Amino acid sequence: MLAVKEGLVGLSVTNAHPSTAPTFGVKPMLGTNPIAVAAPTDEPFPYMFDAATSIAPRGKIEIAARANKPIPEGWVIGADGKSATDSSKMIEEMNEGTLADFKQITGNMMRELRSSPKIPGQPRIYTAGEKEYYNTLRVQAEGVEITPGVQKALNTLRQELNLTGHALGF
């Protein structure tokens, strides 16, 4: 907000104690790594974005625990890989439970992630962007699938625009 008062954009990022697991992992190995941005607008209030890279920030779980309320299903996974909703228990056992998370990491940490416990039934652990990367490689090699529904919509559009002399290749 100090930057906004000067007509500038403010950005704040930080790391945090490991309390999140990589995709399909169950061991807390990554921080929530909060990100905050504020920017001036032509409105009487600035644009503000404040988020953690987990599904929910630990602070919301702490608030629920203080109020003795459960947390929504899907916010936290236990060491068994199943969703946990007991906020008080999860705060007490945060080293066994982990916030659901999607982040990108590199180097030696990647090897450690691959060998850590994972959610039962999942083939491996992924970090954010990894599945998309491999999907991009697949699309580059195999092309984009044009489903029958998309083919029908494209054919309809081709007829509406009187482009019937042009073959669509499917």
C-alpha positions as CSV (number, residue, x, y, z in Angstrom):
1,M,0.0,0.0,0.0
2,L,3.0,2.3,0.5
3,A,3.7,2.0,-3.3
4,V,0.0,2.7,-4.2
5,K,0.1,5.9,-2.1
6,E,2.9,7.1,-4.4
7,G,1.0,6.1,-7.6
8,L,3.1,2.9,-8.1
9,V,2.4,-0.8,-8.1
10,G,3.5,-2.7,-5.0
11,L,4.5,-6.4,-5.1
12,S,5.4,-8.6,-2.1
13,V,6.4,-12.2,-2.3
14,T,7.9,-14.4,0.4
15,N,8.7,-18.0,1.2
16,A,7.1,-19.9,4.1
17,H,7.7,-22.9,6.4
18,P,6.9,-26.2,4.5
19,S,3.2,-26.9,5.0
20,T,2.1,-27.8,1.5
21,A,2.6,-30.9,-0.6
22,P,3.3,-31.1,-4.3
23,T,0.4,-32.4,-6.5
24,F,-0.5,-35.9,-5.4
25,G,2.1,-35.8,-2.6
26,V,1.2,-36.0,1.1
27,K,4.4,-34.9,2.8
28,P,4.6,-31.1,3.5
29,M,7.6,-30.0,1.5
30,L,6.8,-26.6,0.2
31,G,5.8,-23.3,1.7
32,T,2.5,-21.5,0.9
33,N,4.7,-18.7,-0.6
34,P,2.3,-15.8,-0.3
35,I,2.0,-13.3,-3.1
36,A,0.5,-9.8,-2.7
37,V,0.0,-7.1,-5.4
38,A,-1.6,-3.6,-5.0
39,A,-2.0,-1.1,-7.8
40,P,-3.7,2.4,-8.1
41,T,-6.9,2.6,-10.0
42,D,-9.3,5.4,-11.1
43,E,-11.7,4.2,-8.4
44,P,-11.6,5.5,-4.8
45,F,-9.9,2.2,-3.8
46,P,-6.8,0.3,-5.2
47,Y,-6.7,-3.0,-6.9
48,M,-5.5,-5.6,-4.4
49,F,-4.6,-9.2,-4.7
50,D,-3.4,-11.3,-1.8
51,A,-3.0,-15.0,-2.0
52,A,-1.1,-18.1,-1.0
53,T,-0.2,-20.7,-3.5
54,S,-2.2,-23.4,-1.6
55,I,-5.9,-24.0,-1.9
56,A,-6.4,-22.1,1.3
57,P,-4.0,-20.2,3.5
58,R,-3.1,-21.6,6.9
59,G,-4.5,-18.5,8.6
60,K,-8.1,-19.5,7.5
61,I,-7.5,-22.9,9.1
62,E,-6.3,-21.3,12.3
63,I,-9.4,-19.0,12.3
64,A,-11.7,-22.1,11.9
65,A,-9.8,-23.9,14.7
66,R,-10.2,-20.9,17.1
67,A,-14.0,-20.9,16.3
68,N,-14.1,-24.7,16.7
69,K,-15.5,-25.0,13.2
70,P,-14.6,-27.6,10.5
71,I,-12.8,-26.6,7.3
72,P,-14.3,-27.4,3.8
73,E,-13.5,-30.7,2.2
74,G,-10.5,-30.4,-0.1
75,W,-8.6,-27.7,1.7
76,V,-6.3,-30.1,3.6
77,I,-5.1,-33.6,3.0
78,G,-3.9,-35.9,5.8
79,A,-0.9,-38.1,5.7
80,D,-3.2,-40.9,4.4
81,G,-3.9,-38.8,1.3
82,K,-7.6,-38.3,2.3
83,S,-9.3,-34.9,2.8
84,A,-9.4,-33.7,6.4
85,T,-11.9,-31.3,7.8
86,D,-11.1,-31.1,11.6
87,S,-9.4,-27.7,11.7
88,S,-8.1,-28.0,15.3
89,K,-6.6,-31.4,14.6
90,M,-4.9,-30.2,11.4
91,I,-3.3,-27.2,13.2
92,E,-2.0,-29.6,15.8
93,E,-0.7,-32.1,13.2
94,M,0.3,-29.8,10.4
95,N,3.5,-31.7,10.0
96,E,1.5,-34.8,9.2
97,G,-1.3,-33.1,7.2
98,T,-0.6,-30.7,4.4
99,L,-2.4,-27.9,2.6
100,A,-3.4,-28.9,-1.0
101,D,-0.9,-27.2,-3.2
102,F,0.2,-26.6,-6.8
103,K,3.8,-25.0,-7.1
104,Q,6.8,-25.2,-9.3
105,I,10.2,-26.2,-7.9
106,T,13.5,-27.3,-9.4
107,G,16.8,-29.1,-8.8
108,N,17.4,-31.5,-5.9
109,M,14.0,-30.8,-4.4
110,M,12.5,-32.4,-7.5
111,R,14.2,-35.7,-6.8
112,E,13.2,-35.5,-3.1
113,L,9.6,-34.9,-4.1
114,R,9.5,-37.9,-6.4
115,S,10.6,-40.2,-3.6
116,S,8.2,-38.8,-1.0
117,P,4.9,-40.4,0.0
118,K,2.0,-39.9,-2.5
119,I,-1.7,-40.1,-2.5
120,P,-2.7,-43.8,-2.9
121,G,-3.8,-44.7,-6.4
122,Q,-1.8,-41.9,-8.1
123,P,1.1,-42.9,-10.4
124,R,3.5,-40.1,-9.2
125,I,3.9,-36.6,-7.8
126,Y,3.7,-33.5,-10.0
127,T,4.6,-29.9,-9.5
128,A,2.7,-27.0,-11.0
129,G,3.2,-26.6,-14.7
130,E,4.7,-30.1,-15.1
131,K,1.6,-31.8,-16.4
132,E,0.9,-28.9,-18.7
133,Y,4.5,-29.1,-20.0
134,Y,4.2,-32.7,-20.9
135,N,0.8,-32.1,-22.5
136,T,2.3,-29.3,-24.6
137,L,5.0,-31.8,-25.8
138,R,2.3,-34.3,-26.6
139,V,0.2,-31.8,-28.6
140,Q,3.3,-30.6,-30.5
141,A,4.1,-34.2,-31.5
142,E,0.5,-35.5,-32.1
143,G,-1.5,-32.4,-32.8
144,V,-4.7,-31.1,-31.2
145,E,-7.7,-33.4,-31.0
146,I,-10.7,-31.9,-32.7
147,T,-13.7,-33.6,-31.1
148,P,-16.9,-34.4,-33.0
149,G,-18.7,-31.6,-31.2
150,V,-16.0,-29.1,-32.2
151,Q,-16.0,-30.5,-35.8
152,K,-19.8,-30.0,-36.0
153,A,-19.5,-26.4,-34.7
154,L,-16.7,-25.6,-37.2
155,N,-18.7,-27.1,-40.1
156,T,-21.7,-25.0,-39.1
157,L,-19.6,-21.9,-38.9
158,R,-18.0,-22.7,-42.3
159,Q,-21.5,-23.0,-43.9
160,E,-22.8,-19.8,-42.2
161,L,-19.8,-17.9,-43.6
162,N,-20.1,-19.5,-47.0
163,L,-16.7,-21.0,-46.8
164,T,-17.8,-24.4,-48.3
165,G,-15.0,-24.3,-50.9
166,H,-12.4,-24.7,-48.0
167,A,-11.7,-28.2,-46.6
168,L,-11.3,-28.3,-42.8
169,G,-9.2,-31.6,-42.9
170,F,-11.5,-33.8,-40.8
